[in-house]
Structure formats: C-alpha cells, structure tokens
C-alpha cells in the first residue's frame, strides 16, 4: 500500500512546477501582448532578490511568470475523507 499524499507533497509539487523553465515552443505560442506581460513578470521576479539577479536572470522565464497576475493562492478547505484521511481542496482566485 502506498503512503498517502501529504499537503507538503502537493505544495512542493506546485512550487517545483512553477519553477520549471518554459519551452521554446511555449514562448513561440505567446502573442506579442503576452510576451510583454511575461517579460515584465520575469524582470520583476529576478529584481526582487537582491544579490542574486544575475543567477535568476540566467535561469530564464519560468512557469510562474505565466500567471499574468491572474491567479493567487486563496486557501485550502477541509473535508473529511475515507479511512481517517482528510481531503483538501486548493482554492485560487483572480487578482
């Protein structure tokens, strides 16, 4: 029997996914307006971390830069699950 998936597992997976570099294909699929928005998000992200700008800039555009200020974490809701486990629902909303 596999161990249950924990909240930490879920949050770690979301974080890792958002920190993944985008592909050339994904960039090519953006229209001009989206390219500008993603570029600005990318610049804001790496300028926020004093002393690490060059390292972060070299890592390139990541999936987190694709959020376009549209989505934010709004919380978790609990529901009782089967066999003593709890089910959690991730809540997100537009800014």
Phi and psi restraints in degrees (range 20) as a CNS / XPLOR table:
assign (resid 1 and name C) (resid 2 and name N)
       (resid 2 and name CA) (resid 2 and name C) 1.0 -77.0 20.0 2
assign (resid 2 and name N) (resid 2 and name CA)
       (resid 2 and name C) (resid 3 and name N) 1.0 147.3 20.0 2
assign (resid 2 and name C) (resid 3 and name N)
       (resid 3 and name CA) (resid 3 and name C) 1.0 -69.6 20.0 2
assign (resid 3 and name N) (resid 3 and name CA)
       (resid 3 and name C) (resid 4 and name N) 1.0 156.7 20.0 2
assign (resid 3 and name C) (resid 4 and name N)
       (resid 4 and name CA) (resid 4 and name C) 1.0 -68.2 20.0 2
assign (resid 4 and name N) (resid 4 and name CA)
       (resid 4 and name C) (resid 5 and name N) 1.0 156.5 20.0 2
assign (resid 4 and name C) (resid 5 and name N)
       (resid 5 and name CA) (resid 5 and name C) 1.0 -80.8 20.0 2
assign (resid 5 and name N) (resid 5 and name CA)
       (resid 5 and name C) (resid 6 and name N) 1.0 129.1 20.0 2
assign (resid 5 and name C) (resid 6 and name N)
       (resid 6 and name CA) (resid 6 and name C) 1.0 -96.0 20.0 2
assign (resid 6 and name N) (resid 6 and name CA)
       (resid 6 and name C) (resid 7 and name N) 1.0 165.4 20.0 2
assign (resid 6 and name C) (resid 7 and name N)
       (resid 7 and name CA) (resid 7 and name C) 1.0 -59.2 20.0 2
assign (resid 7 and name N) (resid 7 and name CA)
       (resid 7 and name C) (resid 8 and name N) 1.0 -40.0 20.0 2
assign (resid 7 and name C) (resid 8 and name N)
       (resid 8 and name CA) (resid 8 and name C) 1.0 -59.9 20.0 2
assign (resid 8 and name N) (resid 8 and name CA)
       (resid 8 and name C) (resid 9 and name N) 1.0 -39.4 20.0 2
assign (resid 8 and name C) (resid 9 and name N)
       (resid 9 and name CA) (resid 9 and name C) 1.0 -60.5 20.0 2
assign (resid 9 and name N) (resid 9 and name CA)
       (resid 9 and name C) (resid 10 and name N) 1.0 -44.1 20.0 2
assign (resid 9 and name C) (resid 10 and name N)
       (resid 10 and name CA) (resid 10 and name C) 1.0 -66.5 20.0 2
assign (resid 10 and name N) (resid 10 and name CA)
       (resid 10 and name C) (resid 11 and name N) 1.0 -48.7 20.0 2
assign (resid 10 and name C) (resid 11 and name N)
       (resid 11 and name CA) (resid 11 and name C) 1.0 -64.0 20.0 2
assign (resid 11 and name N) (resid 11 and name CA)
       (resid 11 and name C) (resid 12 and name N) 1.0 -38.2 20.0 2
assign (resid 11 and name C) (resid 12 and name N)
       (resid 12 and name CA) (resid 12 and name C) 1.0 -62.8 20.0 2
assign (resid 12 and name N) (resid 12 and name CA)
       (resid 12 and name C) (resid 13 and name N) 1.0 -44.2 20.0 2
assign (resid 12 and name C) (resid 13 and name N)
       (resid 13 and name CA) (resid 13 and name C) 1.0 -64.1 20.0 2
assign (resid 13 and name N) (resid 13 and name CA)
       (resid 13 and name C) (resid 14 and name N) 1.0 -40.7 20.0 2
assign (resid 13 and name C) (resid 14 and name N)
       (resid 14 and name CA) (resid 14 and name C) 1.0 -62.6 20.0 2
assign (resid 14 and name N) (resid 14 and name CA)
       (resid 14 and name C) (resid 15 and name N) 1.0 -46.9 20.0 2
assign (resid 14 and name C) (resid 15 and name N)
       (resid 15 and name CA) (resid 15 and name C) 1.0 -59.8 20.0 2
assign (resid 15 and name N) (resid 15 and name CA)
       (resid 15 and name C) (resid 16 and name N) 1.0 -48.5 20.0 2
assign (resid 15 and name C) (resid 16 and name N)
       (resid 16 and name CA) (resid 16 and name C) 1.0 -60.2 20.0 2
assign (resid 16 and name N) (resid 16 and name CA)
       (resid 16 and name C) (resid 17 and name N) 1.0 -41.7 20.0 2
assign (resid 16 and name C) (resid 17 and name N)
       (resid 17 and name CA) (resid 17 and name C) 1.0 -64.1 20.0 2
assign (resid 17 and name N) (resid 17 and name CA)
       (resid 17 and name C) (resid 18 and name N) 1.0 -42.1 20.0 2
assign (resid 17 and name C) (resid 18 and name N)
       (resid 18 and name CA) (resid 18 and name C) 1.0 -69.5 20.0 2
assign (resid 18 and name N) (resid 18 and name CA)
       (resid 18 and name C) (resid 19 and name N) 1.0 -21.2 20.0 2
assign (resid 18 and name C) (resid 19 and name N)
       (resid 19 and name CA) (resid 19 and name C) 1.0 -93.0 20.0 2
assign (resid 19 and name N) (resid 19 and name CA)
       (resid 19 and name C) (resid 20 and name N) 1.0 4.1 20.0 2
assign (resid 19 and name C) (resid 20 and name N)
       (resid 20 and name CA) (resid 20 and name C) 1.0 -79.6 20.0 2
assign (resid 20 and name N) (resid 20 and name CA)
       (resid 20 and name C) (resid 21 and name N) 1.0 136.4 20.0 2
assign (resid 20 and name C) (resid 21 and name N)
       (resid 21 and name CA) (resid 21 and name C) 1.0 -65.3 20.0 2
assign (resid 21 and name N) (resid 21 and name CA)
       (resid 21 and name C) (resid 22 and name N) 1.0 146.7 20.0 2
assign (resid 21 and name C) (resid 22 and name N)
       (resid 22 and name CA) (resid 22 and name C) 1.0 -77.3 20.0 2
assign (resid 22 and name N) (resid 22 and name CA)
       (resid 22 and name C) (resid 23 and name N) 1.0 164.4 20.0 2
assign (resid 22 and name C) (resid 23 and name N)
       (resid 23 and name CA) (resid 23 and name C) 1.0 -93.4 20.0 2
assign (resid 23 and name N) (resid 23 and name CA)
       (resid 23 and name C) (resid 24 and name N) 1.0 164.1 20.0 2
assign (resid 23 and name C) (resid 24 and name N)
       (resid 24 and name CA) (resid 24 and name C) 1.0 -60.9 20.0 2
assign (resid 24 and name N) (resid 24 and name CA)
       (resid 24 and name C) (resid 25 and name N) 1.0 -36.6 20.0 2
assign (resid 24 and name C) (resid 25 and name N)
       (resid 25 and name CA) (resid 25 and name C) 1.0 -63.8 20.0 2
assign (resid 25 and name N) (resid 25 and name CA)
       (resid 25 and name C) (resid 26 and name N) 1.0 -44.4 20.0 2
assign (resid 25 and name C) (resid 26 and name N)
       (resid 26 and name CA) (resid 26 and name C) 1.0 -61.1 20.0 2
assign (resid 26 and name N) (resid 26 and name CA)
       (resid 26 and name C) (resid 27 and name N) 1.0 -41.2 20.0 2
assign (resid 26 and name C) (resid 27 and name N)
       (resid 27 and name CA) (resid 27 and name C) 1.0 -64.4 20.0 2
assign (resid 27 and name N) (resid 27 and name CA)
       (resid 27 and name C) (resid 28 and name N) 1.0 -41.6 20.0 2
assign (resid 27 and name C) (resid 28 and name N)
       (resid 28 and name CA) (resid 28 and name C) 1.0 -64.7 20.0 2
assign (resid 28 and name N) (resid 28 and name CA)
       (resid 28 and name C) (resid 29 and name N) 1.0 -25.8 20.0 2
assign (resid 28 and name C) (resid 29 and name N)
       (resid 29 and name CA) (resid 29 and name C) 1.0 -80.1 20.0 2
assign (resid 29 and name N) (resid 29 and name CA)
       (resid 29 and name C) (resid 30 and name N) 1.0 -9.4 20.0 2
assign (resid 29 and name C) (resid 30 and name N)
       (resid 30 and name CA) (resid 30 and name C) 1.0 -76.8 20.0 2
assign (resid 30 and name N) (resid 30 and name CA)
       (resid 30 and name C) (resid 31 and name N) 1.0 144.0 20.0 2
assign (resid 30 and name C) (resid 31 and name N)
       (resid 31 and name CA) (resid 31 and name C) 1.0 -84.1 20.0 2
assign (resid 31 and name N) (resid 31 and name CA)
       (resid 31 and name C) (resid 32 and name N) 1.0 175.0 20.0 2
assign (resid 31 and name C) (resid 32 and name N)
       (resid 32 and name CA) (resid 32 and name C) 1.0 -59.9 20.0 2
assign (resid 32 and name N) (resid 32 and name CA)
       (resid 32 and name C) (resid 33 and name N) 1.0 -41.4 20.0 2
assign (resid 32 and name C) (resid 33 and name N)
       (resid 33 and name CA) (resid 33 and name C) 1.0 -63.5 20.0 2
assign (resid 33 and name N) (resid 33 and name CA)
       (resid 33 and name C) (resid 34 and name N) 1.0 -42.3 20.0 2
assign (resid 33 and name C) (resid 34 and name N)
       (resid 34 and name CA) (resid 34 and name C) 1.0 -67.5 20.0 2
assign (resid 34 and name N) (resid 34 and name CA)
       (resid 34 and name C) (resid 35 and name N) 1.0 -38.3 20.0 2
assign (resid 34 and name C) (resid 35 and name N)
       (resid 35 and name CA) (resid 35 and name C) 1.0 -58.7 20.0 2
assign (resid 35 and name N) (resid 35 and name CA)
       (resid 35 and name C) (resid 36 and name N) 1.0 -43.8 20.0 2
assign (resid 35 and name C) (resid 36 and name N)
       (resid 36 and name CA) (resid 36 and name C) 1.0 -63.6 20.0 2
assign (resid 36 and name N) (resid 36 and name CA)
       (resid 36 and name C) (resid 37 and name N) 1.0 -45.6 20.0 2
assign (resid 36 and name C) (resid 37 and name N)
       (resid 37 and name CA) (resid 37 and name C) 1.0 -63.2 20.0 2
assign (resid 37 and name N) (resid 37 and name CA)
       (resid 37 and name C) (resid 38 and name N) 1.0 -44.2 20.0 2
assign (resid 37 and name C) (resid 38 and name N)
       (resid 38 and name CA) (resid 38 and name C) 1.0 -65.6 20.0 2
assign (resid 38 and name N) (resid 38 and name CA)
       (resid 38 and name C) (resid 39 and name N) 1.0 -42.0 20.0 2
assign (resid 38 and name C) (resid 39 and name N)
       (resid 39 and name CA) (resid 39 and name C) 1.0 -60.1 20.0 2
assign (resid 39 and name N) (resid 39 and name CA)
       (resid 39 and name C) (resid 40 and name N) 1.0 -42.2 20.0 2
assign (resid 39 and name C) (resid 40 and name N)
       (resid 40 and name CA) (resid 40 and name C) 1.0 -66.5 20.0 2
assign (resid 40 and name N) (resid 40 and name CA)
       (resid 40 and name C) (resid 41 and name N) 1.0 -40.8 20.0 2
assign (resid 40 and name C) (resid 41 and name N)
       (resid 41 and name CA) (resid 41 and name C) 1.0 -62.9 20.0 2
assign (resid 41 and name N) (resid 41 and name CA)
       (resid 41 and name C) (resid 42 and name N) 1.0 -41.4 20.0 2
assign (resid 41 and name C) (resid 42 and name N)
       (resid 42 and name CA) (resid 42 and name C) 1.0 -60.6 20.0 2
assign (resid 42 and name N) (resid 42 and name CA)
       (resid 42 and name C) (resid 43 and name N) 1.0 -47.2 20.0 2
assign (resid 42 and name C) (resid 43 and name N)
       (resid 43 and name CA) (resid 43 and name C) 1.0 -64.3 20.0 2
assign (resid 43 and name N) (resid 43 and name CA)
       (resid 43 and name C) (resid 44 and name N) 1.0 -41.9 20.0 2
assign (resid 43 and name C) (resid 44 and name N)
       (resid 44 and name CA) (resid 44 and name C) 1.0 -60.8 20.0 2
assign (resid 44 and name N) (resid 44 and name CA)
       (resid 44 and name C) (resid 45 and name N) 1.0 -42.6 20.0 2
assign (resid 44 and name C) (resid 45 and name N)
       (resid 45 and name CA) (resid 45 and name C) 1.0 -62.4 20.0 2
assign (resid 45 and name N) (resid 45 and name CA)
       (resid 45 and name C) (resid 46 and name N) 1.0 -48.3 20.0 2
assign (resid 45 and name C) (resid 46 and name N)
       (resid 46 and name CA) (resid 46 and name C) 1.0 -78.0 20.0 2
assign (resid 46 and name N) (resid 46 and name CA)
       (resid 46 and name C) (resid 47 and name N) 1.0 -22.2 20.0 2
assign (resid 46 and name C) (resid 47 and name N)
       (resid 47 and name CA) (resid 47 and name C) 1.0 -76.5 20.0 2
assign (resid 47 and name N) (resid 47 and name CA)
       (resid 47 and name C) (resid 48 and name N) 1.0 -17.1 20.0 2
assign (resid 47 and name C) (resid 48 and name N)
       (resid 48 and name CA) (resid 48 and name C) 1.0 -71.7 20.0 2
assign (resid 48 and name N) (resid 48 and name CA)
       (resid 48 and name C) (resid 49 and name N) 1.0 -22.1 20.0 2
assign (resid 48 and name C) (resid 49 and name N)
       (resid 49 and name CA) (resid 49 and name C) 1.0 -105.3 20.0 2
assign (resid 49 and name N) (resid 49 and name CA)
       (resid 49 and name C) (resid 50 and name N) 1.0 92.0 20.0 2
assign (resid 49 and name C) (resid 50 and name N)
       (resid 50 and name CA) (resid 50 and name C) 1.0 -57.4 20.0 2
assign (resid 50 and name N) (resid 50 and name CA)
       (resid 50 and name C) (resid 51 and name N) 1.0 134.7 20.0 2
assign (resid 50 and name C) (resid 51 and name N)
       (resid 51 and name CA) (resid 51 and name C) 1.0 86.2 20.0 2
assign (resid 51 and name N) (resid 51 and name CA)
       (resid 51 and name C) (resid 52 and name N) 1.0 -10.9 20.0 2
assign (resid 51 and name C) (resid 52 and name N)
       (resid 52 and name CA) (resid 52 and name C) 1.0 -121.3 20.0 2
assign (resid 52 and name N) (resid 52 and name CA)
       (resid 52 and name C) (resid 53 and name N) 1.0 13.3 20.0 2
assign (resid 52 and name C) (resid 53 and name N)
       (resid 53 and name CA) (resid 53 and name C) 1.0 -56.2 20.0 2
assign (resid 53 and name N) (resid 53 and name CA)
       (resid 53 and name C) (resid 54 and name N) 1.0 -45.1 20.0 2
assign (resid 53 and name C) (resid 54 and name N)
       (resid 54 and name CA) (resid 54 and name C) 1.0 -66.9 20.0 2
assign (resid 54 and name N) (resid 54 and name CA)
       (resid 54 and name C) (resid 55 and name N) 1.0 -39.0 20.0 2
assign (resid 54 and name C) (resid 55 and name N)
       (resid 55 and name CA) (resid 55 and name C) 1.0 -65.3 20.0 2
assign (resid 55 and name N) (resid 55 and name CA)
       (resid 55 and name C) (resid 56 and name N) 1.0 -46.3 20.0 2
assign (resid 55 and name C) (resid 56 and name N)
       (resid 56 and name CA) (resid 56 and name C) 1.0 -67.0 20.0 2
assign (resid 56 and name N) (resid 56 and name CA)
       (resid 56 and name C) (resid 57 and name N) 1.0 -37.6 20.0 2
assign (resid 56 and name C) (resid 57 and name N)
       (resid 57 and name CA) (resid 57 and name C) 1.0 -62.6 20.0 2
assign (resid 57 and name N) (resid 57 and name CA)
       (resid 57 and name C) (resid 58 and name N) 1.0 -38.5 20.0 2
assign (resid 57 and name C) (resid 58 and name N)
       (resid 58 and name CA) (resid 58 and name C) 1.0 -68.5 20.0 2
assign (resid 58 and name N) (resid 58 and name CA)
       (resid 58 and name C) (resid 59 and name N) 1.0 -23.8 20.0 2
assign (resid 58 and name C) (resid 59 and name N)
       (resid 59 and name CA) (resid 59 and name C) 1.0 -73.3 20.0 2
assign (resid 59 and name N) (resid 59 and name CA)
       (resid 59 and name C) (resid 60 and name N) 1.0 -17.8 20.0 2
assign (resid 59 and name C) (resid 60 and name N)
       (resid 60 and name CA) (resid 60 and name C) 1.0 79.6 20.0 2
assign (resid 60 and name N) (resid 60 and name CA)
       (resid 60 and name C) (resid 61 and name N) 1.0 -173.7 20.0 2
assign (resid 60 and name C) (resid 61 and name N)
       (resid 61 and name CA) (resid 61 and name C) 1.0 -70.9 20.0 2
assign (resid 61 and name N) (resid 61 and name CA)
       (resid 61 and name C) (resid 62 and name N) 1.0 134.8 20.0 2
assign (resid 61 and name C) (resid 62 and name N)
       (resid 62 and name CA) (resid 62 and name C) 1.0 -118.6 20.0 2
assign (resid 62 and name N) (resid 62 and name CA)
       (resid 62 and name C) (resid 63 and name N) 1.0 168.5 20.0 2
assign (resid 62 and name C) (resid 63 and name N)
       (resid 63 and name CA) (resid 63 and name C) 1.0 -59.0 20.0 2
assign (resid 63 and name N) (resid 63 and name CA)
       (resid 63 and name C) (resid 64 and name N) 1.0 -30.9 20.0 2
assign (resid 63 and name C) (resid 64 and name N)
       (resid 64 and name CA) (resid 64 and name C) 1.0 -60.6 20.0 2
assign (resid 64 and name N) (resid 64 and name CA)
       (resid 64 and name C) (resid 65 and name N) 1.0 -29.2 20.0 2
assign (resid 64 and name C) (resid 65 and name N)
       (resid 65 and name CA) (resid 65 and name C) 1.0 -72.2 20.0 2
assign (resid 65 and name N) (resid 65 and name CA)
       (resid 65 and name C) (resid 66 and name N) 1.0 -13.9 20.0 2
assign (resid 65 and name C) (resid 66 and name N)
       (resid 66 and name CA) (resid 66 and name C) 1.0 -82.3 20.0 2
assign (resid 66 and name N) (resid 66 and name CA)
       (resid 66 and name C) (resid 67 and name N) 1.0 -8.2 20.0 2
assign (resid 66 and name C) (resid 67 and name N)
       (resid 67 and name CA) (resid 67 and name C) 1.0 -68.5 20.0 2
assign (resid 67 and name N) (resid 67 and name CA)
       (resid 67 and name C) (resid 68 and name N) 1.0 -18.1 20.0 2
assign (resid 67 and name C) (resid 68 and name N)
       (resid 68 and name CA) (resid 68 and name C) 1.0 52.0 20.0 2
assign (resid 68 and name N) (resid 68 and name CA)
       (resid 68 and name C) (resid 69 and name N) 1.0 32.0 20.0 2
assign (resid 68 and name C) (resid 69 and name N)
       (resid 69 and name CA) (resid 69 and name C) 1.0 60.3 20.0 2
assign (resid 69 and name N) (resid 69 and name CA)
       (resid 69 and name C) (resid 70 and name N) 1.0 18.5 20.0 2
assign (resid 69 and name C) (resid 70 and name N)
       (resid 70 and name CA) (resid 70 and name C) 1.0 -91.0 20.0 2
assign (resid 70 and name N) (resid 70 and name CA)
       (resid 70 and name C) (resid 71 and name N) 1.0 -24.3 20.0 2
assign (resid 70 and name C) (resid 71 and name N)
       (resid 71 and name CA) (resid 71 and name C) 1.0 -127.4 20.0 2
assign (resid 71 and name N) (resid 71 and name CA)
       (resid 71 and name C) (resid 72 and name N) 1.0 138.6 20.0 2
assign (resid 71 and name C) (resid 72 and name N)
       (resid 72 and name CA) (resid 72 and name C) 1.0 -142.1 20.0 2
assign (resid 72 and name N) (resid 72 and name CA)
       (resid 72 and name C) (resid 73 and name N) 1.0 153.2 20.0 2
assign (resid 72 and name C) (resid 73 and name N)
       (resid 73 and name CA) (resid 73 and name C) 1.0 -67.5 20.0 2
assign (resid 73 and name N) (resid 73 and name CA)
       (resid 73 and name C) (resid 74 and name N) 1.0 128.1 20.0 2
assign (resid 73 and name C) (resid 74 and name N)
       (resid 74 and name CA) (resid 74 and name C) 1.0 -114.9 20.0 2
assign (resid 74 and name N) (resid 74 and name CA)
       (resid 74 and name C) (resid 75 and name N) 1.0 -6.5 20.0 2
assign (resid 74 and name C) (resid 75 and name N)
       (resid 75 and name CA) (resid 75 and name C) 1.0 130.6 20.0 2
assign (resid 75 and name N) (resid 75 and name CA)
       (resid 75 and name C) (resid 76 and name N) 1.0 -170.4 20.0 2
assign (resid 75 and name C) (resid 76 and name N)
       (resid 76 and name CA) (resid 76 and name C) 1.0 -133.0 20.0 2
assign (resid 76 and name N) (resid 76 and name CA)
       (resid 76 and name C) (resid 77 and name N) 1.0 145.0 20.0 2
assign (resid 76 and name C) (resid 77 and name N)
       (resid 77 and name CA) (resid 77 and name C) 1.0 -115.2 20.0 2
assign (resid 77 and name N) (resid 77 and name CA)
       (resid 77 and name C) (resid 78 and name N) 1.0 147.6 20.0 2
assign (resid 77 and name C) (resid 78 and name N)
       (resid 78 and name CA) (resid 78 and name C) 1.0 -105.8 20.0 2
assign (resid 78 and name N) (resid 78 and name CA)
       (resid 78 and name C) (resid 79 and name N) 1.0 144.3 20.0 2
assign (resid 78 and name C) (resid 79 and name N)
       (resid 79 and name CA) (resid 79 and name C) 1.0 -139.8 20.0 2
assign (resid 79 and name N) (resid 79 and name CA)
       (resid 79 and name C) (resid 80 and name N) 1.0 143.0 20.0 2
assign (resid 79 and name C) (resid 80 and name N)
       (resid 80 and name CA) (resid 80 and name C) 1.0 -68.3 20.0 2
assign (resid 80 and name N) (resid 80 and name CA)
       (resid 80 and name C) (resid 81 and name N) 1.0 133.5 20.0 2
assign (resid 80 and name C) (resid 81 and name N)
       (resid 81 and name CA) (resid 81 and name C) 1.0 -105.3 20.0 2
assign (resid 81 and name N) (resid 81 and name CA)
       (resid 81 and name C) (resid 82 and name N) 1.0 -171.2 20.0 2
assign (resid 81 and name C) (resid 82 and name N)
       (resid 82 and name CA) (resid 82 and name C) 1.0 -80.7 20.0 2
assign (resid 82 and name N) (resid 82 and name CA)
       (resid 82 and name C) (resid 83 and name N) 1.0 154.6 20.0 2
assign (resid 82 and name C) (resid 83 and name N)
       (resid 83 and name CA) (resid 83 and name C) 1.0 55.8 20.0 2
assign (resid 83 and name N) (resid 83 and name CA)
       (resid 83 and name C) (resid 84 and name N) 1.0 35.0 20.0 2
assign (resid 83 and name C) (resid 84 and name N)
       (resid 84 and name CA) (resid 84 and name C) 1.0 82.5 20.0 2
assign (resid 84 and name N) (resid 84 and name CA)
       (resid 84 and name C) (resid 85 and name N) 1.0 0.1 20.0 2
assign (resid 84 and name C) (resid 85 and name N)
       (resid 85 and name CA) (resid 85 and name C) 1.0 -89.4 20.0 2
assign (resid 85 and name N) (resid 85 and name CA)
       (resid 85 and name C) (resid 86 and name N) 1.0 158.5 20.0 2
assign (resid 85 and name C) (resid 86 and name N)
       (resid 86 and name CA) (resid 86 and name C) 1.0 -107.9 20.0 2
assign (resid 86 and name N) (resid 86 and name CA)
       (resid 86 and name C) (resid 87 and name N) 1.0 143.6 20.0 2
assign (resid 86 and name C) (resid 87 and name N)
       (resid 87 and name CA) (resid 87 and name C) 1.0 -98.4 20.0 2
assign (resid 87 and name N) (resid 87 and name CA)
       (resid 87 and name C) (resid 88 and name N) 1.0 136.2 20.0 2
assign (resid 87 and name C) (resid 88 and name N)
       (resid 88 and name CA) (resid 88 and name C) 1.0 -119.3 20.0 2
assign (resid 88 and name N) (resid 88 and name CA)
       (resid 88 and name C) (resid 89 and name N) 1.0 141.6 20.0 2
assign (resid 88 and name C) (resid 89 and name N)
       (resid 89 and name CA) (resid 89 and name C) 1.0 -114.6 20.0 2
assign (resid 89 and name N) (resid 89 and name CA)
       (resid 89 and name C) (resid 90 and name N) 1.0 127.6 20.0 2
assign (resid 89 and name C) (resid 90 and name N)
       (resid 90 and name CA) (resid 90 and name C) 1.0 -78.7 20.0 2
assign (resid 90 and name N) (resid 90 and name CA)
       (resid 90 and name C) (resid 91 and name N) 1.0 126.7 20.0 2
assign (resid 90 and name C) (resid 91 and name N)
       (resid 91 and name CA) (resid 91 and name C) 1.0 -107.8 20.0 2
assign (resid 91 and name N) (resid 91 and name CA)
       (resid 91 and name C) (resid 92 and name N) 1.0 126.5 20.0 2
assign (resid 91 and name C) (resid 92 and name N)
       (resid 92 and name CA) (resid 92 and name C) 1.0 -129.3 20.0 2
assign (resid 92 and name N) (resid 92 and name CA)
       (resid 92 and name C) (resid 93 and name N) 1.0 157.4 20.0 2
assign (resid 92 and name C) (resid 93 and name N)
       (resid 93 and name CA) (resid 93 and name C) 1.0 -149.4 20.0 2
assign (resid 93 and name N) (resid 93 and name CA)
       (resid 93 and name C) (resid 94 and name N) 1.0 163.2 20.0 2
assign (resid 93 and name C) (resid 94 and name N)
       (resid 94 and name CA) (resid 94 and name C) 1.0 -75.9 20.0 2
assign (resid 94 and name N) (resid 94 and name CA)
       (resid 94 and name C) (resid 95 and name N) 1.0 146.7 20.0 2
